[in-house]
């Protein structure tokens, strides 16, 4: 096993709060262990184009609190080709880079696994996505911040809903997973929560809203994950309810990409710091093709392929709590 003298770090795929804190952690862990560090701009595309910069402990001053990523992020069609990956490998070797830390989601990890198999290049993954849909960790970087952003927005929307006796459908991110919707919905006291994992159905939704009205609720909040299948989209869902429940004045609010931005929470900053240090230590110890994750508040590792292929199950206990809270 060759000695790791220089480690590259990059962010790939969708940005998430905490990525900068993770970059900072990787860079400073490298400095602590007297290992050179290089930042790759724009993920795999930057690797193909040789868009890299040396990073020192002082290079990452004052970024722990910033959202987004100072290394930028992009999705690369070129990296999906053998020619693109060959060019990326040649650039890494030309810059004497021995190992790579990839901060991103399952698409980024998939690229890393393929690259590792083709070139036996040491790679460690740090899960960075607000959706929290990576297997092998209870929390991905940015998830906690996105939750707090969503809850804060829903709290503000409730003020308007109560003032005007309105029903609001609030769409949050989560194309394939309902973790944000379920947790934000419970935290913000939503009357109903619609997620991809549970098909509530239009009839049951109508009955639930009628029940809320009979119970004396003059306004309601329904949190909808963007991947929910109850309606083809949240606007069609709102139209259907308004047509069938004359008592309700219905509005739609799509939170969208505001959930990805903003200052990372303390939880995400600390988690990023722990994950970055662990990623560097694993590479120095000769480990590869692993993802660092959080389990039982301990930093653990899981095979990258398992992290990609596995599936995080929705919290059934929290679903039960949600049902009770909407009584």
N, C-alpha and C positions, 0 to 999 in steps of 0.2 A: 504494500500500500504506500503510494507516494505521499510525502509530507505536504499538507495543505499550507501554502504560503500566501495565496491571494484568493479572496472570496468576492464574488460579485453578488449584488442584490438588485432585485427589480420588482416592480409592481405590474400586475397584468389583469386584464378584464375590467369589470366595473370598479370604480373607486369606492372606498368605504372609510369612515372616520376611524382613525387609529393606524392607518397605513404609515403615516409619517413617524409616529411613535415607534413603529416596528422597524422602519429604516434606521432611525436613530439608534435603536437598541442593537441592531446588527453591526452597525458601524462602530459603536463604542465597545461592543464585545470584542470585535476584531482588534481594536486598539489595545484593549486590556491584555489580549493574548498575543500581542505583537504580530498580528497577521494583517497584511495589506487588504484594503477593501476598495471595491470599484462599484459605482452606481451605473446601472444601465437604464437609459431613458427609453420610454415608450415600450416596455416589455420585450416580447420576442421580436417585434419589428425593429426595435433599436439594436437588439443583439445581431440581427442580420445585417444591419447597416453600419454596425460598429460605433454606435452613438453611446459612448461611455465616458465616465469622468471619475478620477480618483476621489475618494472620500476619506476625510480624517475626522477625528472626534470633534474638531472645531467646525467642520463643514455642516454639522447637523445641529448647531446651536439654534435655539428658539424655534423648533418645529414640532415639539412634542404636543403642543396645544392646537396645532393647525389641522383642519380637515383636508380632504383631497390627498394628493401625493406630489411631493416635489420632483419625483422622477417621472411624473406623467404616466399615463396608462393608455394602452391601445390593444385592439384585437388584430392579429396578424394572419392574413390568408396565406402569405408566403411561407410561414413556418409550418403550414400543413403539408407542404411539399418536401420531398427528400432534398431537392436542390436548395431550398431555403434553410433547412436544418443543417445541411453541410456547410453553407456559408456562415451560419451562426457559430458552428463549432470551430471553423477556421479563425473567426474573429476572436473567440475566447482563447484559443491557443496562441494566436499572435500577440495577445495582451497578457500572456502568461497567467491566465486565470485558471485556478485548479478546481473550483467548486462554485455552486450557485444556490442562492436562497430565493425562492419564488414566493411572493406574497400575492395571493389571489384566490380564485374559486376553483370549481371542478374543471372548467375548461382549461385554465392555466396549468392545473396539475396534470391533466391528460397530456398536454404538450410536453410537460416535464418527464412523464413516464416514458413516452415514446423516445424522447431525446436521450434519456438514460439508457434505454435498451439498445439504441443504435450506436452510441459512443461511449457507454460505460462512464458517463460523466456524473460526478457526485452532485446530488440535488436534495435539498430539504425544502418542504413546503410549509408556509405559514398561512392559515385560512383567513382570508380577508374578504368578507361579503356580508352585507347587512341581512341577507335572507336567512342566515343560520342553517343552511341546508347541506352542510358538509358533515359526513359521517365521521365519528371518532373524536368529536369535541362537543361539549355542551354549549359553548359560545364561540362564535367566529368574531373576528375583529369588525367592529362597526355595528354589530347587532344591538348591543345595549344602548348605544347612542341613538340609533334609528328608532328604537322603542320609545325612548324619552322624547324624541322629536315628535313622534306620532301622538303620544299621549298629550303632550303640551298643545298640539294643534287641535286635537279632539276636545280638550277642555275649553278652548276658545270658541270652537264651533258650537258647543253646548250652550254657551251664553246666548248666542243668537237664536238657537233652536228654542230655548226656553222663553226668550223675549217675544217670539213671533208664533209660538205654538206650532212649530214645524217638525217634520221628520227629515233628518239628514242621513243620506247614504254617504259614508266617508270611505273612499277607496285608499288602501295602503298597498305598499309593494309586497310582492310575494307571488310570482307567476306560477310556481310549482309547489310552494310550501306556505303554510298559513301561520308560521310562528309569530310574525309581527302582528298579524290581525288578531290572533287569539290572545296574546299577552297584552297588547295595547287595548284591546276591547275589554278585557277583564279589569285592567288598570284604570281605564277611563269610565267604567261603569256603563258600557254599551248595553242596549236592550237586546240586540241580536248580533251575532258574529258569524260571518259567512266565510268559509275557508275551503280550499280545494280538497282537503282530506275528508270532509263531511258534506254530503249533499243534503242540505236542509229541505230543499224543494219549495216551490212557490206557494203551494197550499198551506204548508206548515208555517211559512214565513207570514202569510196573511193572517193566519189564525193567531200567531204569536202577537202580531201588532194589534189585532182586535182585542186580544186579552189585555194588552197594556192599556189600551184606551178605556176598556171597561173598568180597569183597576184605578183609573183616575189620572193616568199619565197624559199630559197635554202636549208633550214633545218627546221625541225619541231619537236615539242615535243607533244606526246600524253600521258596524264596521265590516267592510268587504275586502277580502284579499283579491288582488287583481286577477288571480287565477281561478277564482270561484266559478263554478259551473251552474249556479242557480239561474242566471240569465246569461245571454250572450255577452253582455257588458253591463256595467253599473248603470248606465243611462237607460237602457232597455228595462232593467230591473225597476228603476225608479218610475218609469212610465207605467209599467204594469201595476205597481202598487197604487199609484195615483188614480188609475182608471178603476180599480176595484175597491179602494177605500176612500170614499168621498170626503171623509172627515179630515183627511191629512193633506196638508200643503207640503209637497215633497221638494227637496233640494238635493243636489249632488256636489260633493267636494272631493276632488282627486288630489291627494297630497303629492304624488309624483316624486320627482327627483330631489325635492327639498329634504327627503328622508336620508339621502346619501351624504349630504353636506353638513357643515357645521362643526363646531368644536367638539372633539371626542370627549366622552364622559371619563371620569376618573377610572372607572372599571376598565374601559377599553384601553386607556393609556397604560395602566398597570399590566393588563393582560398582554399587550403588545410588547412591553419591556421584557416580560418573562419569556414570551415565545421567541423573541429575537436572540436573547442570550442562549437559550436552549438550542436553537438552530445552529448557531456558530459552534457551540461546544460539540454537537453531534458530528458536524463535518470535521472538526479537528480530531475527533476520536475515530475517524474513519468510517462513520455511518453514512448511508445514502438511501435515497428512494423512500424517505419517511416524511410524514407530516407531524408537526407538533400540535397538540390539542390539549384542552382542559377537561379533566375528568375528576370529579370529587375534589375540586379546587386544587388539584395537582397537575403539573405539566407532564403529560404522557406523550408517547409516540404511537403512530399507527402506520402501517404500510400505505404508501401513496395510492396504490391501486385499490385497496380496501376502502380508503377514504372516498374515492371516486365512485366505486360501485355500490357501496353501502347506502342505506337510507335512514335518515333520522325520523323516528316515529313521533307523531304529535303527542303531546302530553294528555293522556286520557283522563287523568285526575283533574287537570285544569279544565278540560271540557265539561266534566261533571260539575265542577265549581261554577263554571260559566252558566250552566243550565239553572243552578240553584239561585245564582245572583240575579237572573232575569225574572224571577218570580214576582 
